[in-house]
Amino acid sequence: MLVIEMHLIRRKSFGLFITGVLVACVLLLTSGNTIPAPARLAISIKHLNGNAALQLDTVKYKNAFGQGYTISKFRYYLGKICLEKRDRSKYLTDKYFLVDEEDASSKNLLFTDVPEGDYKSISFIIGVDSALNCSGVQSDALDPANGMFWTWSTGYIFLKLEGHADASLSPGHIFEYHIGGFKQPYNCIRKVSLGLGEKGMYLTAGKESKIELDVDVAEVLNAHNKIDFSKLSSVTDFHNCTLVADNYANMFSIVKQ
């Protein structure tokens, strides 16, 4: 009986020893391969006209020609947001966002899976890339029900700017710029690249950092190509679309980070 008990004790001790060894091996193997918690990045967008907050319908602004106008609609697509580190490695998301002045929540973008690191710049496109323009029915921000889609042959509207201008010769003195198209020579996709300052931005695992973007709608009318409402009050196809697209490429700036 004593021999049997000693045998059982030895078997139990050996089993505990093996278990301990296995646990130690697992800890050893995983300790060097622990995946760090990602950082969080919140991007807030503020729409302006010049130096003042954009106000729809109620405030009359003036363009480069001194022509008075009010704005009733301002919305656009952002996509392919990319953060680049100082070592040139990148975080890239394929998600698209429809930013709309009438929807405050659309002006707050949150990314919860950004790798920790020292970042030097952010870039994105205004518009929707050619593949998604030709990929059939989309969902979420790219759902045609959002009113930013022409037809399956012409694809998405990248930006809508609508309002009223005294000098407009269109019925009701309206102006409307519905800009889209991805085929040359009428490609209206524009890439925006913004530096994060001399010091850059360090995103820390488990913590949330913030970037504030100003978007100046006046640039859509007054940047490279000055829009005269009496001559060009409506762009809703490929005619003159790149004139406006070249302008909206300049409407973004970083406030602080």
Secondary structure, DSSP 8 states (H G I E B T S, - for coil): -HHHHHHHHHHHHHHHHHHHHHHHHHHHHHHTT-----EEEEEEEEEEETTEE--TTT--EE-TT--EEEEEEEEEEEEEEEEEETTS-EEE---EEEEETT-GGGGEEEEEEE-SEEEEEEEEEES--HHHHTSS---GGG-GGGS-B--TTT-BEEEEEEEEETT--SGGGEEEEEEE--STTS---EEEEEE--TT-EEE-TT-EEEEEEEEETHHHHHSSS---TTT--EE-SSTTHHHHHHHHTT-EEEEE-
